[in-house]
Amino acid sequence: MAPTPRATDTPPLTWDVFCHVIDNWGDVGVCWRLCRQLAAAGQRVRLWIDDATALDWMAPGARRGTVPGVRVHEWPRQADAPPPALDPGDVLIEGFGCHVPDAWVAALLPPVAHDGRPSVWLNLEYLSAEPWVARSHGLPSPVLSGTLRGRTKWFYFPGFTVDTGGLLREADLAQRQARFDAMAWRARLAPHAGPWVSLFCYEPRALPQLVVQPALHTAHWLVAAGRSAAAWAAQVAAHPAACPPGATVQVLDAVPQCAFDERLWACDLNAVRGEDSLVRALWAARPLLWQLYPQDDDAHHAKLEAFLRWFDGPPDWAAWMRTWNGVPGAETPALTPARLATWREAAAATRARLLAQDDMLTRLLAFVHHRRAAPGDARHAPATGPG
């Protein structure tokens, strides 16, 4: 499959990416990876964020302007906050549907950009494998009233298939993984010969059940600080009998994104949560358990089932995914070393399937350049480049 051109023969654009922080490690994680990859592709990026504290460990130096191509700006959430006195951009992205005030959109994104081409206003949505995502990706959302009447916002949906917006993936990811020495990484952290498990979760009730599985009796657990460490303390450390005597645990401080990626590459099982770490676990090609953000009405269970259909992994893995997410009635077989090896084969096959597709940045650049075509042609341009 031939890759879609990255439009490197066109001048760089100025992108304004807005992020409203709900979960520091999710919203910021995705938006920062996007900004960093845009900048690496030669684009000019301004990240507007209402709470940038997580960047201090996630991307050290970002707030001081040490990341080439990206400038971080405070986004005051007051309704009457005046728009910034900056040159307008070419593309404006509302991360996860965060609402940017009309006055800010008007100031930063006039209908026609500096080069005489249409500007592009995008709503970057949440990641899901549900069928409606492909149908909704690339659809217009016309503004019918107010000061921005007549403008159009476009829905951009990340996804796992060629008819969606794709997944974030650095251009040099495969090369960095090929150079990575997992055994040397482990040796620097702790002397342990058993399997290694990375735990990044909310509060899964099945955590004590996972800890005692046969494949993990001698596991070394790398527990992320914050909610993951609190869950471990409440469910495992508080009940010593729940942890096999051969297992060990380390609680690790929050680390930059690249270091977190390496942690996933080094482990034999990765428990991840939310959106950004799921994608990173898929690229790691290791067995994974994904905990979706729990919703009161259990709407996340339908999202889980859509993901399981797309992944098409071993039935025992699907059963564990349901149990990990609190699906009623889910029954889990014993997780043995043989089953864990089967999970690893499925993870590697899934990564290969995803690598055969264009990444999200490639598709996003193609989408934007289509939208910036001559006004008479823009409405008929394809939503993305070829898969």
N, C-alpha and C positions, 0 to 999 in steps of 0.2 A: 504494500500500500504506500503510495507516494505521499510524503508529508505535505501539508499545506504550507505555502510560503509564509514566512514571518513578516513579510512586508518591510524587510530591511532596506529596500530601495526607496522608501518614502521617508520624508523628514520625521523626526521624533515628535510625538504629541505630548501635551501636558494633561496629566490625569489627576483629578481630585477624587480621592477615595475617602468616604466617610464611614466611621465606625462608632456605633453606640455600644458601650461596654455593658453587657449583661453578665457574661461569664468571662472573666479576664483571660482564661486559657483557651477559650474557644473563639470568640469574636475577634480578639486581637490576633490570635494565632493565624487564622485564615487571612485576615486583611493584611497582616505584615508579610506573610509569604507571597501574597499577590503583589504587594508593592515592591518587594525585593526582586521578584522575577521580572516585573515590568521594567525596573531600573536596569537589571542585567541585560535586558533586550534593547537598551538604549533609549527608553522612554523617560520623560521627566515626570516625577510623581510627588504629589502633596498628600500626606495622610492627615486627615482631620479626625481627632479622637477626643472623647470627653473624659477619658481616664487612661493616661499613658503609663501608669506606674509599672504595669507588667512588662513593658518594653525594657525596663532597666535590667532585667535578667534574661528576658527572651531574646533581646537584640541589643546587647550592650553598646552604648554609643549612639543609638538611633536618635535619641532626643537631643543629643549634642550636634547632630548633623554630620556624623562621621561615616554614614553609609552613602556612598556615591549615588546620586540620582534621586534620593528620597529626602524630603523635608517633612518633619513632623510638626503639626500645628495643633494648638489647643482648640477644641470645638466647644464653645460655651453653649449649654443647652437652654439658657434662658430664652423665652419666647421673643423678647424684644432685643436680643443681642444683634448689633449691627453687622452686616456682612463685611468681610475683610476688604481692605483697599489693595488688592493684588490684581495683576494682569489676569484676564479671563483664561480659562483652560479650553481644552478641546473635548474632553470626556469627563463626565461626572458619574461616579458609582456610589450608590447607596448600599452599603454592606448589610446584608440580611434584612433588607426592607426598612432600614432606619429612615425616618423622615427628615429630609433637609428642608428648612424653611424656604418658602417661595422667594424671599428676598435674596437669600444666599444663592439659590439656583440662578436667579436672574443676573446676579453680579458675577458669578464664576463661570456661567455657561450661557452666553448669548446664543440665540438660535443659529447664527452663522459664526463660525470660528474665524480666527485671524487670517487664515489662508483662503477664505471665501467658501469653504465647504461646510456642510451641516455639522454642527456639534452633535454629540451622542450622550444621552442620559440613560443610565442603566440601573436596574434594580437587581443586584446580585442576591440570589435566593439561597435557601438552605439546600444541602445535599440530600438526595433521596433516590431510591431505585424504583419508586412507585411509577406505574405506567403513565399517569397524567403528566409527569415531569417532561417527557419527550414531547407531548402534545402542547405543553405550555411554553417550552423553551423558544425564545426568539419572538414571542408575540408582542405586539404593541399595546401600550396602555395610554390612550389619548387623554389629555387634560381637557375637561369639558367646561370648567368654570374657574373663576379667580384670575389673578394677574398673569398666570402662566397658560391661560386658555389658548388652545391651538398647538401647544407643545406636545411631544410624545416621549414617553418613557418606555424603555424596552425591558422585558423580562429576560434575565439571563440565569439559567439553571445549570449548575454543575451536575455531573452525572457520570454513570458508569458505562454508557453505551455511545455509539457513534452519532446518535441523533440528539445528543444533549451537549452541554457546554464543557464536558470533560473534567479531568482532575488535575490539580496543580502538581507539576513535576519539573524539577530543575533540569536544565539541559545536560548537566554533567552528573546526574544522579547515578547512572549505571557505572560510570568510571570511578566515582568515589566509593561506591559499594564494592567494586572489584578490588580496589586497593586496601579496603578495610580488613584488619586482622582481628577477628573476634576474640581469639584466644589471648592475644596480647592485651586487648582492652580489658578482658576479665582479670588477667594477672595484675594489672595496675590497680584494680579496684579491691579485689579480695581473693584469697586462696580458697577456691572451692571447686571440687571436681564434679559435683552433681549438676543437674539441669538448672538453668537460670530462668527466672520469671520476672517480667516487668509488670508492676501493678499500678495502673492509672485508672481510677474508677470513681464512681459516686459512692453509694452505699449498697452494694449488691448483697442481698440476703443469702446468696449461695456461696459467699466467700469462704466460710468455714468448711463447706462441703468440698470446695475446690482444693483447699489446702491439704486435705487428707487423701487425695487421690493417689493411687499406686505410682503413677509416673512422677509424682512430685514429692515423694516421701523424703528425699534428700535434696530438695530444691533450695536454691539461694534466691530469696525474694528481694527484689529492688522495688521499694515502695515509694511512690512520689509523695512529696510533702503536701500538706493541705488536707483535702477531703479524703484522699486515699489513705494517708497515714491515720487519720481519725477513724476511718472505717476499720482498718487493721487493728487499731488499739481497742475499739469497742467490741469487735467480733472475734478476734483471734488472741491478741496479747492478753486480754482480760480473762481468757479461758485457756490456760496452758495446755490442758488435755486436748484442745482442738488442733494443736500444732505438733506434727510428728517430731520426735527427738532429733532426727537427722537433718531437719530443715533449719535454715538460718535466714536472718532478715536484716536488711539495711534500709533505713529511711533516708532518701536522697533529697537534697535541696533542689529547688527549681533551677533549670539549666537553660542555656540558649537552645534555639531550635535545632541547630546542627548537632549538638551534643545529645539531645533527646533522640534524634534520628539514629545516632550510633548506638544508643542503648537498645533500641528496638532491633537493630541489626545483630546485636551481640547475644540476644536472649533466645531461649528455646520456646517460650510462650509469652505472648504479649496481650495483656488485658488493657484495653484502651477504652476511651469514652468520647462521646461527642463526635465532631466532624473532622477536625484537623488531624487528631491522632489516629483516627480510623484510616485515613488516606495514607498516612505515614506507615501504618502497620501493613497495609496492602503492598506498599513498595518494598517493605522489609522482607516480604515473602517468608514469613514465619507463621506458625500456628497463632491464631488470635481469637480473643473473646471480646466482642464489642458491646459495651453498655450504652444504649441510647439514653438520651435525656429523659428521665421518667416524667410522664404526664398523668394528671389526675384521672383523666378519662381513659387511660391506657391506649391512647391513640398511637403511641410509639410501637405498640405490638404489630399494627398493620404495616408500619414502616419497616419493622424488623422482618416480617414475612416477605416483603418485597425484596429486601436485600438477600435473604436466604435463597429465594428463587433465582435471583441473578447470579449469586455466587455458585450455586449448584455444587455444594461440597458434600462430604460424607454425611450420612444421616445422623451418626452419633455426634458429629460436630454441630449440626443444626439443633439437636436436642440440647446440647450444652448451651448454645446461644439462647435458646428459649428459657432455660433455667436461669441463666445469668441475668436475664431481663425480667424475671418474675412472671413469666407466662404461666397461668394456672394449669395444672395437670401435666406439665412437662416432666418426662422421666429421663434421667441421664444414666447411661451405662458407665461402668468404671473407666476412668481415663488411664489407660495403660501406655507404656512406652511404644508399643506397636501402633496403637491408635494415634498417638501424638505424631509418629512418623508419617502416618497416612494424612493427617492434617497438613503436615509440612509439604507433602507432594501436591495437595490441592492448592495450598497457598502459592507455591511456585508456579503452578499452571495458571492461576488467576492473574498473577503479576505479568506473566508472559502475554496473556490475553489483553491486558490493559496497555502494555508497552507497544502492542501492535496498532494502537489508536493514537491519534494526535492528542497532545496534552492540552490542558485548559488555556494556557497562555497562547498557544498557536491558534486555537479556535477563537479566543477572545479578540486577538488582533485581527483575524480575518473578519469576524463579525463587525467590529468597529469600522474597518476600512470599507466594507460593503455599505454600511449605514452612511458613511461619509461620501458615497458616490454622488454623482450629480443629482440634484433634488428630484428631477423627473424620473430617475431610475431607482432611487433609494428604496421605495416601497416594494419593488419587485426583486430586490437583491436577496440571495439566499441567506438564511439565518446563520449558517456557519459554513466553513470550508468543508471539503470532503473529509470523511472520518479519518 
